Amino acid sequence: MKVFVTGGSGYIGSVCVEMLINEGHEVVVFDNLERGHCEALHPDAKFVKGDLLCKEDIFNALEENPVDVVMHFAAYALVGESMAQPELYFRNNVVGGANLAEAMVRAGIKKIVFSSTCATYGQPDTDEITEDTIQCPTNPYGESKLMFEKMLLWYEKLHDIKPVFLRYFNACGASDRYGEDHEPESHIIPNVLAVALGKKSAVSVFGYDYPTPDGTCVRDYIHILDLAQAHLLAATKDVTGPFNLGTGTGISVKQIVDACIRVTGKDIPYEMCGRRPGDPAKLIANANKAKTILGWVPKYSDVDSIVESAWKWHQQNPDGYE
Ligand SMILES: NC(=O)c1ccc[n+]([C@@H]2O[C@H](COP(=O)([O-])OP(=O)(O)OC[C@H]3O[C@@H](n4cnc5c(N)ncnc54)[C@H](O)[C@@H]3O)[C@@H](O)[C@H]2O)c1
């Protein structure tokens, strides 16, 4: 396949590019590098520096690089930032997405695999989220992702573009080459490992009185190598529509801290803080559809393997990509 990867210098995009190249596919990365890293650009991928908000950039990039499929990772993805500055999210994730869809129509590209999120579901009143669970986002980030899903459904009807929405739960872990380096970092595992590395004195645990077994939030953690595998399957199979990507197993924040202590052998102090607004108690995927229809089998997503891979990468890159 020839694959056009937006956001290919970011955390998940870079690992997906690495897997595509390892499997013999040809890759064009399109990124403005605003939130990605030059060091995470795979040397065997063609790189086009451009911004989705600039129509000329994305129109030219797709016209000059005929591909079979687009994998669309480029977006802003910080929930807190989206609550403070919603306009950034509607502009980048929705207007940027609209420019991409228009460019695909002009270039005659018929398939897109879109990085969607469990944040499109909001705080559902169910123990296990299926693709049919009502989508009711609780922040502009989730809303912007849902808006682009809906936009793509119209492009499917009107322009025969086949969209796949991969709704990731909590992406985590690292490949041997690429890992997680966001600024600011809002995800739990790199923040806990920063304490193990001596870069922070303690990790903040937000909320200890949730109706969960140990009182901390429960999430479904999925290794980015398993996410990358799902992208390859979604791109090669004749499928459309939403697929949840998670393990179906809930892990609490406290269990993540314990796993980090176990794997690193370090003392990791944590402080219990108040709840963050909008954090649901529990988000767990039912990913049976991805397993049965895509044939997806997560291989790396037990909690110790996730933390081991992340720890290895953070030890090798204590200051991230800087
Ligand atoms: N990280 C997670 O846990 C998670 C969970 C669910 C969904 N997602 C989705 O997965 C995708 C990738 O997440 P990530 O953690 O790798 O993010 P990231 O911030 O590491 O990577 C995003 C990349 O997109 C690029 N980009 C952003 N806006 C752009 C624009 N207008 N034009 C060109 N490039 C642009 C950035 O420079 C960056 O390289 C996002 O769409 C996110 O919503 C992530």
The ligand as a MOL file (V3000), in Angstrom:
LIG
                    3D

  0  0  0     0  0            999 V3000
M  V30 BEGIN CTAB
M  V30 COUNTS 44 48 0 0 0
M  V30 BEGIN ATOM
M  V30 1 N -2.8570 9.5590 22.8620 0
M  V30 2 C -4.0270 8.9870 23.1770 0
M  V30 3 O -4.1940 8.3670 24.2380 0
M  V30 4 C -5.1890 9.0700 22.2150 0
M  V30 5 C -6.4100 8.4570 22.5660 0
M  V30 6 C -7.4610 8.5260 21.6640 0
M  V30 7 C -7.3160 9.1530 20.4350 0
M  V30 8 N -6.1250 9.7470 20.1330 0 CHG=1
M  V30 9 C -5.9980 10.4290 18.8270 0
M  V30 10 O -4.8570 9.9160 18.1740 0
M  V30 11 C -4.2530 10.9260 17.3790 0
M  V30 12 C -2.7700 10.9910 17.6780 0
M  V30 13 O -2.5690 11.2470 19.0640 0
M  V30 14 P -1.0920 11.4870 19.6150 0
M  V30 15 O -1.1430 11.2480 21.0790 0
M  V30 16 O -0.1440 10.7500 18.7620 0 CHG=-1
M  V30 17 O -0.9600 13.0720 19.3470 0
M  V30 18 P 0.3640 13.9110 19.0790 0
M  V30 19 O 0.0610 15.3010 19.5320 0
M  V30 20 O 1.5600 13.2280 19.6360 0
M  V30 21 O 0.4790 13.8980 17.4870 0
M  V30 22 C -0.3300 14.6860 16.6620 0
M  V30 23 C 0.5170 15.1150 15.4640 0
M  V30 24 O -0.3150 15.8600 14.5570 0
M  V30 25 C 0.3890 17.0210 14.1330 0
M  V30 26 N -0.6070 18.0580 13.8050 0
M  V30 27 C -1.5380 18.5780 14.6310 0
M  V30 28 N -2.2670 19.5010 13.9780 0
M  V30 29 C -1.7930 19.5480 12.7000 0
M  V30 30 C -2.1420 20.2970 11.5440 0
M  V30 31 N -3.1010 21.2190 11.5700 0
M  V30 32 N -1.4580 20.0790 10.4150 0
M  V30 33 C -0.4500 19.1650 10.3680 0
M  V30 34 N -0.0770 18.4170 11.4270 0
M  V30 35 C -0.7380 18.6190 12.5860 0
M  V30 36 C 1.2870 17.3890 15.3090 0
M  V30 37 O 2.3820 18.1890 14.9380 0
M  V30 38 C 1.6940 16.0140 15.8400 0
M  V30 39 O 2.8560 15.5420 15.2000 0
M  V30 40 C -5.0110 12.2130 17.6650 0
M  V30 41 O -5.9070 12.4310 16.6000 0
M  V30 42 C -5.7650 11.9100 18.9440 0
M  V30 43 O -6.9880 12.6210 19.0020 0
M  V30 44 C -5.0680 9.7270 20.9830 0
M  V30 END ATOM
M  V30 BEGIN BOND
M  V30 1 1 1 2
M  V30 2 2 2 3
M  V30 3 1 2 4
M  V30 4 1 4 5
M  V30 5 2 4 44
M  V30 6 2 5 6
M  V30 7 1 6 7
M  V30 8 2 7 8
M  V30 9 1 8 9
M  V30 10 1 8 44
M  V30 11 1 9 10
M  V30 12 1 9 42
M  V30 13 1 10 11
M  V30 14 1 11 12
M  V30 15 1 11 40
M  V30 16 1 12 13
M  V30 17 1 13 14
M  V30 18 2 14 15
M  V30 19 1 14 16
M  V30 20 1 14 17
M  V30 21 1 17 18
M  V30 22 2 18 19
M  V30 23 1 18 20
M  V30 24 1 18 21
M  V30 25 1 21 22
M  V30 26 1 22 23
M  V30 27 1 23 24
M  V30 28 1 23 38
M  V30 29 1 24 25
M  V30 30 1 25 26
M  V30 31 1 25 36
M  V30 32 1 26 27
M  V30 33 1 26 35
M  V30 34 2 27 28
M  V30 35 1 28 29
M  V30 36 1 29 30
M  V30 37 2 29 35
M  V30 38 1 30 31
M  V30 39 2 30 32
M  V30 40 1 32 33
M  V30 41 2 33 34
M  V30 42 1 34 35
M  V30 43 1 36 37
M  V30 44 1 36 38
M  V30 45 1 38 39
M  V30 46 1 40 41
M  V30 47 1 40 42
M  V30 48 1 42 43
M  V30 END BOND
M  V30 END CTAB
M  END
